[in-house]
Amino acid sequence: MIKLIIFAIIYLLINHSNLNAGNDSDLKKESILQALESGADYTVNVLLDEKGKSNCDYNITEGRWYNYEAPWHTGQIIFGLVETYKILKKEKFLNAAKKAGDWWVSLEIKDHPKLKGMIRAVHGDHAGDVIVFATVSDGTAGMFKLYDITKDKRYADIPTQAGEWMLQNMYVKEYGVFYDTVDPKSGKVIKENSPFWPKKKNQMLYDVARPNNEGSLFWDMYQYTKKQKYKEVFIELCESLVQKQGEEGLWMDFMPNHKDEGVFHPRFNLWYAESLLNGYLLSGDKRYLQAAKKTARIFAKIQKKDGTIYYKNYLNGKEKRNSICGSAVAFSGIVWLRLLDYGVGDEFRENIEKSLNWLLKNRFSNDHPDPNLAAAFINIRTRHKKGKIWITNRDIGTSFALRFLANYYNYFFSDK
């Protein structure tokens, strides 16, 4: 009799535990769906202007928006909205993505003798109004995603056309790099004196050129056109990244890392890691997978116990805590999830959960008194600019959060 009672108690405890686990899973799923919808609504209603362009950076103390590399910021918004639409199936999100895509393709240069086929992807901040390679490529991934779901060829043709222009005019094949910038007036590629280093004398190739594989542009161009030359260029860039990666898993020779200070950027290196994962998908070369994993490990190392990742991180393990980089929390999670999906990411499970919990908790409330912040994901950048403290919440906190939440949902809940 006693044995039966003990067995019954154990049975009830096990089933109660399973029931709670099921409830926790359902609650997590619902929280993700709510965050996706809330974040996407904020994106549609606040982040995109009447033309479909991202408003970019919101100065919290001034209550004013400032432009900042709008083509790539808008492209990331498109990416986030498309991924959200695939899950929620709400046409307003796809319609907003298409409006943003229409603005993006409107940047095509048609009347300049040297720049015809390129897009007006100007930096718009400290580098001035030069056209920047990464301002194009960081936005193209969203455009190709938009093409995939709409089949509107403009959304793939214009990025491909720009990529072809950059391939013809900016590629230094023997070194596996692309020049960074172009003068929008003359159409000349800037091969000396990078606007990113205005005070630096005796600039070398790596000061004006980088592997520039952010956004995996040539991978997408190959998928779209099936032209072998784009596949070859993408693989050459992946090879370049493997060769130029440091033992710590970063690419410290290239800005916006600062090798002299031992400071690395919170997203730049992740973009390269993401492109290497695409290289692995394309080629099956495990060196690319392992290189991406090295990058993933250093971001796992700098992530705090509560999930926070700061904007400015040092190789010695220190960080500056005046800027909280929600986009890095999300982007790291995207890379960790892909490594998990490829069977080599079990060590990052805890980090993935930290990123999820951080993103769900660290949002401006839906009823925040400032409508420019209500429902935004946190991505605070603090700088000294124009003689004062410049505190912004950046759109990319939300666009990267949408991408990560969609990826997390698809990995853990899409078949449930």
Beta strands, then each sheet from edge to edge (+ up, - down):
strand 1: 57-59
strand 2: 64-66
strand 3: 131-132
strand 4: 171-172
strand 5: 177-179
strand 6: 181-182
strand 7: 209-210
strand 8: 263-264
strand 9: 310-314
strand 10: 319-324
strand 11: 380-385
strand 12: 388-394
sheet 1: 2+ 1- 12+ 11-
sheet 2: 3+ 6-
sheet 3: 4+ 5- 7+
sheet 4: 8+ 9- 10+
end
